[in-house]
Amino acid sequence: MRDLTNRQYYLAFRPDSLPGPEHVPCRDVPVQLPGEGEALLRNIYISLDPAIRGWMSDAHNYIAPIPIGAPVRSTVIGRVIQSNCRSLEEGDVVMAVGGWEQYTTGPAAAMTKLDEHAGIPLSSFLGALGPTGLTALFGLMEVGKPRPGETVLVSAAAGAVGSVVGQIAKMQGCRVVGIAGSEEKCRWIKEDLGFDEAINYKACGDLEAAIRQACPGGVDVYFDNVGGEILDAALLCLNKYARVAVCGWISTYNENGAPGPRNLWQLVAESVTMQGFVVIDYMDRFAEGVDKLAQWLLAGKLQYREEIVDGLDNILPAFLKLFDGSNQGKLIIRIPE
Ligand SMILES: NC(=O)c1ccc[n+]([C@@H]2O[C@H](COP(=O)([O-])OP(=O)(O)OC[C@H]3O[C@@H](n4cnc5c(N)ncnc54)[C@H](OP(=O)(O)O)[C@@H]3O)[C@@H](O)[C@H]2O)c1
């Protein structure tokens, strides 16, 4: 182990807009051997999430910014290759907070052991059966609180979180309308996932008019993944006592000083509740959530798409796909074992 080299992509300085190779360069360093109570992982999958862009900035957030000089932070799935603790053995596969790197060393207490023989692809523990599926489940059910017959509108609807939100809302007996950025994405959510309507926000012209047409009875729950102009249009279409679940504002992540929403007065006009959340608010219910998502998945009630990109050296161009919309579902880097 002592001779192993760890390739890492680290944060050299903080980007003001889209990160480039100058912000996230590469280095080869000796692998850090595990201390007492720690394990060393060879990473197999690295999750690429929009939130990582937020952690690259030093603005106040729900977790600390990535320190300058540290590997870019990501959730990883890795195989234990050296263990210095009782709970993990060599060969175990775990999920952990790691980085854009080949090897991660960390405390075993913060690693979750996964069953690689459960008949479920390991990568799905980062997506539909992992943080993104749990975000959709708890954000929709606990914050959006949909009731049968209500209309649920979701943005980034063909993405990792949004596509699961729409399918769960359908299971609750809701009318579901998705907003997405291409005809292909709109076709997928309508024809394969069973959304009632889909709006291509890049081609529809007047978005408020398009939402009104797709939601003739108004919107009862808006699950917001993007913020910006789409949020502003959605605010104008809310019903009395509607709920806005603020999951993410990806349209602002690369824009320093992006303007805030203009139509927040609608919260007063329609007695609306708008609530932000992070999935870790529900950490003590993750096991319950994974069970539920797994049941739906195994029963064929929940579909998902993953885009798996091979090779650590492709990690930055792959990450940028989240911001031009060219990712097809949950975006993951694979480092072949
Ligand atoms: N609160 C939480 O705990 C939590 C947890 C996970 C994720 N999130 C948030 O959930 C949202 C979705 O994350 P995800 O992992 O599921 O990613 P994703 O939806 O799979 O990918 C991001 C998508 O966002 C859309 N997008 C990018 N830039 C945009 C812009 N300027 N305007 C409108 N849409 C834009 C693109 O889809 P189109 O082609 O449709 O434009 C892109 O494919 C993000 O805001 C993320 O930060 C929050």
The ligand as an SDF file (V2000), in Angstrom:
LIG
                    3D

 48 52  0  0  0  0  0  0  0  0999 V2000
  -31.7640   19.7500   -1.0270 N   0  0  0  0  0  0  0  0  0  0  0  0
  -31.0900   18.6080   -1.1720 C   0  0  0  0  0  0  0  0  0  0  0  0
  -30.8080   17.8590   -0.2210 O   0  0  0  0  0  0  0  0  0  0  0  0
  -30.6320   18.2110   -2.5540 C   0  0  0  0  0  0  0  0  0  0  0  0
  -30.0850   16.9430   -2.7920 C   0  0  0  0  0  0  0  0  0  0  0  0
  -29.7470   16.6000   -4.1160 C   0  0  0  0  0  0  0  0  0  0  0  0
  -29.9270   17.5370   -5.1270 C   0  0  0  0  0  0  0  0  0  0  0  0
  -30.4260   18.7520   -4.8330 N   0  0  0  0  0  0  0  0  0  0  0  0
  -30.6740   19.7410   -5.8870 C   0  0  0  0  0  0  0  0  0  0  0  0
  -31.5880   19.1890   -6.7980 O   0  0  0  0  0  0  0  0  0  0  0  0
  -31.3990   19.7590   -8.0870 C   0  0  0  0  0  0  0  0  0  0  0  0
  -31.2600   18.6350   -9.1180 C   0  0  0  0  0  0  0  0  0  0  0  0
  -30.1030   17.8680   -8.8150 O   0  0  0  0  0  0  0  0  0  0  0  0
  -29.8300   16.4810   -9.5620 P   0  0  0  0  0  0  0  0  0  0  0  0
  -28.6890   15.8350   -8.8740 O   0  0  0  0  0  0  0  0  0  0  0  0
  -31.0940   15.7350   -9.7000 O   0  0  0  0  0  0  0  0  0  0  0  0
  -29.3170   16.9530  -10.9940 O   0  0  0  0  0  0  0  0  0  0  0  0
  -30.0020   16.6670  -12.4050 P   0  0  0  0  0  0  0  0  0  0  0  0
  -31.3770   17.2220  -12.3600 O   0  0  0  0  0  0  0  0  0  0  0  0
  -29.8240   15.2470  -12.7700 O   0  0  0  0  0  0  0  0  0  0  0  0
  -29.0910   17.5380  -13.3610 O   0  0  0  0  0  0  0  0  0  0  0  0
  -29.1560   18.9200  -13.3390 C   0  0  0  0  0  0  0  0  0  0  0  0
  -30.1920   19.4270  -14.3670 C   0  0  0  0  0  0  0  0  0  0  0  0
  -30.5240   20.7690  -14.0340 O   0  0  0  0  0  0  0  0  0  0  0  0
  -30.9860   21.4160  -15.2040 C   0  0  0  0  0  0  0  0  0  0  0  0
  -30.3630   22.7270  -15.2960 N   0  0  0  0  0  0  0  0  0  0  0  0
  -29.0360   23.0340  -15.3220 C   0  0  0  0  0  0  0  0  0  0  0  0
  -28.8490   24.3560  -15.4320 N   0  0  0  0  0  0  0  0  0  0  0  0
  -30.0950   24.9120  -15.4820 C   0  0  0  0  0  0  0  0  0  0  0  0
  -30.5680   26.2610  -15.6020 C   0  0  0  0  0  0  0  0  0  0  0  0
  -29.7320   27.2920  -15.6860 N   0  0  0  0  0  0  0  0  0  0  0  0
  -31.9110   26.4540  -15.6320 N   0  0  0  0  0  0  0  0  0  0  0  0
  -32.7680   25.4150  -15.5510 C   0  0  0  0  0  0  0  0  0  0  0  0
  -32.3830   24.1230  -15.4280 N   0  0  0  0  0  0  0  0  0  0  0  0
  -31.0530   23.8930  -15.4070 C   0  0  0  0  0  0  0  0  0  0  0  0
  -30.5770   20.5520  -16.4020 C   0  0  0  0  0  0  0  0  0  0  0  0
  -31.7490   19.9100  -16.8940 O   0  0  0  0  0  0  0  0  0  0  0  0
  -32.5960   20.5500  -18.1180 P   0  0  0  0  0  0  0  0  0  0  0  0
  -32.0550   19.9120  -19.3690 O   0  0  0  0  0  0  0  0  0  0  0  0
  -33.9800   20.1320  -17.7960 O   0  0  0  0  0  0  0  0  0  0  0  0
  -32.3740   22.0280  -18.0950 O   0  0  0  0  0  0  0  0  0  0  0  0
  -29.6600   19.5080  -15.7880 C   0  0  0  0  0  0  0  0  0  0  0  0
  -29.7070   18.2860  -16.4560 O   0  0  0  0  0  0  0  0  0  0  0  0
  -30.1610   20.6550   -7.9690 C   0  0  0  0  0  0  0  0  0  0  0  0
  -30.5730   21.9710   -7.7550 O   0  0  0  0  0  0  0  0  0  0  0  0
  -29.4720   20.1240   -6.7220 C   0  0  0  0  0  0  0  0  0  0  0  0
  -28.6560   21.0850   -6.1080 O   0  0  0  0  0  0  0  0  0  0  0  0
  -30.7770   19.1120   -3.5740 C   0  0  0  0  0  0  0  0  0  0  0  0
  1  2  1  0
  2  3  2  0
  2  4  1  0
  4  5  1  0
  4 48  2  0
  5  6  2  0
  6  7  1  0
  7  8  2  0
  8  9  1  0
  8 48  1  0
  9 10  1  0
  9 46  1  0
 10 11  1  0
 11 12  1  0
 11 44  1  0
 12 13  1  0
 13 14  1  0
 14 15  2  0
 14 16  1  0
 14 17  1  0
 17 18  1  0
 18 19  2  0
 18 20  1  0
 18 21  1  0
 21 22  1  0
 22 23  1  0
 23 24  1  0
 23 42  1  0
 24 25  1  0
 25 26  1  0
 25 36  1  0
 26 27  1  0
 26 35  1  0
 27 28  2  0
 28 29  1  0
 29 30  1  0
 29 35  2  0
 30 31  1  0
 30 32  2  0
 32 33  1  0
 33 34  2  0
 34 35  1  0
 36 37  1  0
 36 42  1  0
 37 38  1  0
 38 39  2  0
 38 40  1  0
 38 41  1  0
 42 43  1  0
 44 45  1  0
 44 46  1  0
 46 47  1  0
M  CHG  2   8   1  16  -1
M  END
$$$$
